[in-house]
Amino acid sequence: TPPLTRSIMFVNNDSFEPAMPHASHDDGDTPGTLNIPPGRRMIVVASSLHDVTTVQIVNVSGSTIALFDLQPGETVDTHISAAGVYIVRTTDGRFLKKLSIK
């Protein structure tokens, strides 16, 4: 079997792809994604995943700002009181995004 590669992608758009192993075959199963549009003093996380996932929002010092379960099709708004850089990730490691909140 070919070796698996893990990757993390930071992009400047409202959604991001999972940091999942890349396999050499496509089984046709699309797991969905998380959309995280940056907002003014707000982090919005919208799920099109097929399963419940746990989302964690941390600041650059590593302090957890929010931790919540996100249901399929659900959107959660989290108010951010201080401008700065925040990391939004799923606890299973499949998704990760860095945001600058002003």
N, C-alpha and C positions, 0 to 999 in steps of 0.2 A: 504494500500500500504506500502511496506517496505521503511524505511528511505534511503535517498540517501547519498552517501559518496563522498566527493571531495578529490582528491589527487593530489600532485605534485611529479613528479618523476625526479630525477637527475641521469643520467647514463653516463657512459664513452664510448659511441659509437656515431656514426654519426647521429642517428635519435632519436626521442623521441616520446613518446605516449602522447596523449592529457590529460590534467588535467580536465577531464569531469566527471560528475556524473556517478557512476556505477549502472546500472539498473539490475534487476534480470532476464530480458529477453533479447534475442538477436534478433533484428529486421532484421538482414542481411544487414543493410545499413552501408557500410564502408566509413567513411568520408575522408579517405586519411590521410596524415601526412605531417610534415615539416622535411626535412633533413638539418642538420646544422653541416657539418664537420668542425672541427677546422683547421685553416690554419695559416701560418706565416703572421702576421699583416693583416689578412683578415678574415672577417666573411662572409660565403656563406650561403644563405638561399634558399633552393629549395622546391617548393611546389608540392605535389601530391594531394592537396585538391580539392574538387569539386566546391568550391566557392572562391571568392576574400576574402582575409583577410588582416588586417592591422598589420604590424610588427613593433615593437619598440625595439631598441637596446639602453641599458642604461649602464653607468659605475657604479661602486660600490658607488659613491657619489650621485647617482640618476639623474645625468645629461643625457639627451637624446642625443645620438650620431647620431642616424638615426631613421626616421619614414617614412614608405612607405607602399603602397598598393601592395600586391603580388597576381598576377593573377594565376589561375590554370595552372600548368605546367611551371610556370616561375621560373627563378633563378636570384637572386640579389646578387652581390658581393659588400661588403662594406669594404673599406680600413680603417684600424685601425692604427692611428699614434703612439699610446702609448701602450706599453705592459701593461697587467693588466687583471682583472676579469671583464667580461661583462655579462649582462643578456639579453637574446633574448626572447621576449614574444609577443604574439598576444594581441591586445588591448581588445579582447573579453574574455580573460582569459583562453582560451582553451589550449594554448601551452605555455611552459616556459622551458628555458634551460639556465644553467650557463656555461660559457666558460672561460678558462684561455688562453689568447692570449699572445704569446711570441714574 
